[in-house]
């Protein structure tokens, strides 16, 4: 796993870099399991009424979505890793499993998992990399990923490249985990998690090099509020370049710096033991 630089034949090549795909079983060939592919329809940031609800989305290369097994409910059946593959829909690598009964499934590939390894799910599984266990069976201090928030719902936490949480404590029916953001949260001990850290940690160090690669990902140019007309943005308008005339905000007037965006009455607030550390823009002592 590493990053590869191109010869500087153009400004985009000079500043850009790509993954070397060394952890993939077939680094120069993309041949996914066809039975686990479904078309991914593009929405361009629009909802079911055709209104843009997520700005600066559109275009992008055509993708086929890989069906990932986030639940890992095949208990007691060994799954052999057939290949480690690239997934265009996520930053992490994925692993193709072939179970003993012939079924195939994709899982998120943790660091250290290789072709030919065998992984298991369920309470009887050993706490080894790639195995999925309930939190009550995971030893304290282990790194985990693909953590469930509700038993049986499937993993929702720590699914991006290089991510992992740490199981720090367990008491009665609740386990305490520390997330990559620094937030400490309690989760029911019947929730499942996979042992290890998600692979492809160098993903964060890749430089796109040119605007076109961003367009291939389906991201359109992000224009500032001060560069727009007053009918489009509260910070728009004015003769020449302006500073905005007010605190930074969204097109609907919601302040973008210093405010909390989490709902005060969200049901899962009670599960947060310690909040994550605020961003660098937040004033000291104000959290």
Phi, psi and omega in degrees: 000122180192187182241138183246136177257145176268164170293140186285067180280348178203166178301324178293321177292324182295318184268348185268159175212158181224162174288148178273355176056030183291336180278348179283147180294319177239085190295336183251006181229131177253099182229082181286167176287116188293332181288347181250020179251140172224147179295145177250110182279136180272143182245348179062028179078012183257150179271192185289350177258004179083010181267136179289114177251342173236111186285160173063037174241144176155156179072215179093159180288147178294138183229151169249129184278132176271127180284114184260137177273094178275344185273326179053057184263004183274080187283140173075002180249125182287138175242125180265133180286115179276322182195155170255125190234162173277141176238118182289346185265000181207165181278337182277159170277160179237154181241132177270122180256141172244110181280163183296334179272007176097348181287146177244150180203152173261141171229163174291134185272115176281164178297128178098349178282133184231168176298134181097345178291155178246133180237154183227161176230155176112176183292331183277356182288148177282151178283068178246163183302127178097342179279147182247124183226157168294152184297337179287345179258356182273129178297147180295145178089357181278149175275137184224163175212176181051055186271134176281149172261334176227135182303127177087354183277337184105154184296137180232338183256147173058066180241357181270168183300132176079002185272149174196154174244168181236128175280111189258331183203164178208130181212123180056239184265011186232141175248151181245124181236149176253121185272164182301333180284350185099351178290138177252124187227148176259139182226146180297143185291344177278351176291144183263155176210155179257140183284139174111182180247140178300137182282189179061045183293340180283000181302324183291343183265001181283133177255130183290322174087329180207161184293332183298325180293331175291324178292326177298332180275359179088019180251123178271165181300138181263107181265145185290156177294325181289344180270359183261174177279156181297338178286340183259335185208142180298337182263007184275175177089180180100158179271119182075193181286136179232165180271001178105324177080003180196176178293147181304139183209173179274173178301337179266004176092006180282127181299138187258354181230134173088352182258155176273136182256353180277137180294138181291333184253021179294133186301328184277003178300327182292342180277349181273118180274316177224128182288158178292159178290134182292164181289173184292340182280348186279136182294142179295137177083358182266355183277000000 
